[in-house]
Amino acid sequence: MKKKLFIILTLSLFGTSEINACSMYKSTKNGKTIVGNNEDYFSPNSQFWFEEGSATKFGVLYMGLLDNFAQGAINDAGLVFDGFFEPYLAVTDTLGKLKIPIEKALLHVMQTMQRVEEVKAYLKTIDLSVLTQSQLVFVDSTGTYLIVEGDTLFVGEEPEKSFSNFYYSQVSSIGEVDLDYFQNGQRFLEKTSGRNTLDYCAQAMKNFAQKRIAPTQYSTVYDLKTLTVRVYLFHDFSNFVEVDLKKELKKGNHRIMIAELFPEDTIGYQHYLKYNNLEHPSLFLEEYLGTEKISEEEFTSSGFDTIIISLADEWLYDKSNAEGAIKVCHYGISLMPNNSKLYCKLGSAYLEKKDWNNAIKSYAKSLHLDPENSEALDKLTKAANNRQEKESN
């Protein structure tokens, strides 16, 4: 009974900031700045991609998922940034601002800037309405940081600073931040003397890390002076790889899956293989849930269908593997047989395979369960038209 309660409480985190959680810590002493960062998510399919510099732009190491959106980066001028999922906060200061996609704005920043004051001046000209549920944090080699909360951009210079899934503008003290993983990290910092080393920063990130179904997939620790990047995989701080940013950029533009930097016998690499198992793409979820019996209502109310759909989307769109998405959807339906959204996603996977008959059946089932599902209706029509066109030919 206790195990079942734990699983339900864990699943109830889905849809909150913890599924896209992130923590960051920076320390500046004697002209040296060390920055640590945790990326918390349920997918281990994160990658590094290196873009060499030129006479007019800095070289940059970007990091993110298979969709190639940079969730963080460091350039060879010692400027680093990371993004944080946040609760909704309205952005209204948009009049007269440039409407530039945030990904393009971030690329421009990382390729051309080295100080946060430059970044602030530039971002104040951009329409940041896309940041209603996220914020950006930049730290430069002097240790100065910039927090971007949509309408609010402010610079700070404290020797030590922590960041996570909350807005500093919305709290009077960090003691009121209701995030267990953040407070765990803060307690570590308060009990220890802040040593300005890669090892100490790694220990801090270990205490900020999560180990739930959306755990810390990787951690990066940067020395912004030497441009050394230390990488830890899957909240395992007993192993790390170290990247010399300047040497790596000399190799030219290239990319690599972060997990593939590590030996195959490490915990993180084994999880990466399990997650990407084509024959059994839901294996890691099945092992997490174990044999505990959970009702469909409990699964649905916890938001577990959202996780299944996200996993199916990754197989379908990011990995271009419809068969993997179909298997994931069937697993979800085995747990939630009355979930209209899962049948709709299954239909999309069959549609991608040009399996019109199964796509039509899946969309029809989705509409039967939820007649108001307009997406299923639109795609059912598309699948029927495609089948008719094929038959007429």
N, C-alpha and C positions, 0 to 999 in steps of 0.2 A: 504494500500500500504506500509506503514511504517513497519507494522508487517511482511508482506511478505518479505520485504527487509532484516529485522533483521534475519528471519529464514534462508534465503539463505546465508547471511554472516556467520551465525553460522555454517551452514552445510559445508560451504567452508573450515572450520577448519579441517574437516576430512582428514586424511592422513598426517597431520602435527603433530608436537610434542605435540600439545595441547590435543590430544586424549589420550596420554599416559603421560600427564604432571605430574610434581611432584615438590615439594618445600621442602626445609630443612633449618633449622636455628639452630645455636648452640651458647650458651653463657657460658663463664667460668669466675667465680669470686670467690675469696677466697677459692680456692680448690674444688669448686662445679661446675659441668657442667650439663647444661640442654640442651636437644636437642628436637626440634620439627620437625615433618614430615607430609606432606600432600600427600595422594595418590589420583590422579585424573584419572578417567577412567569412561566408561559408565556402567560398570557392578558393582553391589553392592555385588557380590558373593565372598567376601574376607573372609579369615579365619585365625585364629591363630592356630599354632600347637606348643606344648611344648614338648621338648625332655630333659629328666632329664640327669644330668651329672653323672660322675663316678670319680674314682681315677685318671683317665687319660684324662678326657675331661670335658669341662664346660657344664653346662646346658644352653639351648638356647630356646628363644621364636622366632619362625619364623612367617612370615606373607606373604600371597600371595593369588592368585586366586585358583580356583578349580583344576588347573593343577598341584598344589603342587610345583611349582617353587618359591623359596623364593625371593620375591621382596625386603625384608628387614628383619632385625633380631636384637636382642639384646641378649648378653650372660650374665651369672651371674658374669663375671669379669668386666662388665661395658663397653664392646665394642659393638658399634652399627654400622649398615651399611644400606644404601639404594641405589637402582639403579635408574638411570634417562635415559629416552629416549632422544636421541640427534640427531642433524643433522649429516650427514655422515662425518666421519673423518677417513682417511686411517690408517691402522695399518700395519706397515712394519717390525717392530723389532721382528721377529719370528724365526730367524735362531738359531737352537740349543735349543729352548725352549721346555718345556714339553707340550705335547698335552693332557691336562686334561680338560674335560668338565667344563665349568664355574660353573655349579651348584655344582659339586663335590669339586671344589676349594673353593667355598664359605662355604660349609659345614665344610671343614677342617679348614678354618680360624676361623669360629665362635666356633668350638668345642675345638680348641687348643691354641688360641691367645688372648692376652689382650691389647697389645700396637700396635699402627699403624705402628711403625718402623718394628715390626715383620711381619706385613701384607705386607708391601712394599717389604721387602726382599724376602718373599715367592712369591708374585705375579710377581716379576721381573724374576722369573725362568719359568713362565707359558706363553704359547702361548695365547695372548689375542686378537687374530684376530677377535674373535666373538664380540668385543666391538666397531665395526666400527660405530654403531649408538646408543651407550649407554656409560654411565660412571658410576663408583661406587664411593661412598663417605663413608669413615669410620671415626668415632670419638671415642676416648677412654676416660676413666674416668678422665684423666689429662686435657682434653680439646683439645689435639692435634688432628688434622684431617689429613686424606690422601685422595687426589683426584686421581682417576685412569682414565686417558683418553686414554686408549689403550697403545700407545708408551710412553706416558708421565705420570709419577707418581711423585707427589710432596706433601710434608708435610708442614703444616702451624700451627701456634700457636696463631693467633690473638684471643683476648678475644671474639669477635663476628664475625660470618661469616654466609653468606647465600649461598645457592646452589639451582640450578634449571636446566632447560633444555637449558643450554648453557655451553660452555667450557671457563674456565678462561684463558686458553692459547690462545684463539682466540679473546679476547677483551682487550682493553687497560684500560677500566673502566667499572664498572657495569652500569653506566649511559647510555651506548650505547646498553644495552641488550634490544632487542625488544620483550619483553614479558609483557603484561599488568598486569597479576596476580603477577609476580615477582616484578615489579615496584610498585604496590600497597603495597605489603609487605614492600618494602624498604622505602617507604615514611612514613609508620607507624614507622619503626625503627628509622628513622631520626628525627621524631617529638617527640619521647618519650625517656625517660631515660631508658636505658636497665636494667631492674630489673631481677635479676637472680632467678626467681621463676617459678613454673609450670603455675600459672595464667597468668603471663606476656607472657610466651612463647606461651600459648594457644591463647592469643590475637594477637600475631604476626602471628600465623598460620591462624587465622581467616582472617587476611588481605591478606595473600598469597593465600587464598582459591579461588576456582572457583565454579560457580553455573550454568554453561551451560549444554549442553547435555552430556558432559564428565566432570562432576563436581567432587569436592573433595568428594570421597566416605567415607573416614575415615581419621582421624588425630591421630597421637600418639605423646605424649609428655613424655620424659624420664628424670628422675633424675638418672644420671649415678653413683651416690654415694649410694643412698638409694635403687636403683633398683625399684623405683616406676614407673609404666607405666600408664599414663592417656590416655583414649581413647575417641574420639569424633566421632559421626556418621553423615555422609551425610551433611557436612558443617553446622551442627547445634551445635553451641558452648554454647547452654543453658543447655545441658545435657552431662554428661560424666560418665564413669565408671573408677574405679581405680583398677589396678592389681598390687599385690605385687608379683614380679617375683619369689622370693625365695620360698614363700608359695605355689605358683602355681606349681612350679617345683617339690615340694615334693609330689604332687598328682600323679606323674608318667607321662608317655607319654600320651598325650591326645590332642584333637583338638576341636575347636568350631567355628561356623560361627560368625564373628564379630557382625553382626546385632542382633544375638540372645543373646548378652550380654545386650541388651537394652530393656526397657519396650515396649510392643506392641503398645502403643499409641503414640510413638515418630515418628517424621517425617521420620527419616531414616528407621525405621523398617517397616513402612507402604510402603515406596518406595521399600524396599526389597521384601515384599509380592507381590506388583504389578508387579515387574520385573519377579518374578518367578511364575506367574499365568499360570498354564498349560492350562486352558481353553482359555486364551487370552494372550499369551506370548508377543504380540506386543503392549499391552495396553499402556505402559508407553511412547512409541514412538508416538502412535496415539494421546495421550493427549498433548504431547509436540508440535506436529505439529498443533493441533487444526483443524479447518475447512478450513484453508487457502488452496487455490488451487495453486499447484505448478506443473509445467510441468515436464514430464519425463526427458527432456533434462537438466532442472535445477537440478533435483535430481541426475542424473548421473554425471553431471559436478562437483557437490559438493562432490561427493564421498559417497553418502548415501547408495549406494549398498554395499560398504565396511562394513558399520555398520551393515546392515542386514545380511551379510554373517558371520560377527564375532559373532553376536547374535545367528545365526543358528548353528554355530560351537560349541558354548558353550552348547546349548541344546543337540546337537548330540554327542559330544565327552566327554565333561566334566561332563555332567549330564546323559549321556547315554539314552537320551529321543528323539528318532527319530520323534515322533508325534509332540513334541514341535517345532522341527526344521522345519518340514513340514509346520506348521502353520505360522511360521515366514517367510519362503520363499514365501508362497502364499501371505502374506501381502506385501512383497517387490515387487512381480510380479504385484500386483494390482496397484502399483504406477509406476512401470517400466516394462511394459509388453514386451518390446523389449530388455531386458537385458539378454544376453547369460550367464553371470556368475551366475545369480540367478537361472536360469533353471538348470544349471550344479549342483549347490549346492542342489537344490530340488531333482535332480536325486540321489545324494549321500545319502540324507535322506531316500528316498524310497529304495535304495540299502541296507541300514542298516536294514530296515524292511523286506528285502527279498521280496519286492513287485516288482518283475522283470518287469511287464508290465508298471507300472507307472514310474519306473526308466528309462526304454527304451524310453518312450514317452518324458520324461523330457530331457534326453540327446539328443534325436533327435531334439527337439525344440531348444536346446542350439546350436547344430551344424547348424541348419537352419539359426539361427540369426548370427552365427559366424563360418563359415566353417573352420577357422584356430584354433579353440579351441581344441587343442590336448588332453587336459584332458577329455573333454566330449567324444571325439572319443574313447579313451582308455577305459573309464568306460562304454560306450555304448556297446563295444565289450564284456566286462566282464559281464554286465547284460544279454546280449543276450546268452552268453555261459551258464550262470547260469540257465536261463529259459529253454534252450534246455536240459540241464542235468536233470532238474527237470521233464520235460515232458517225457524224455526217461525212467525215473525211474517209 
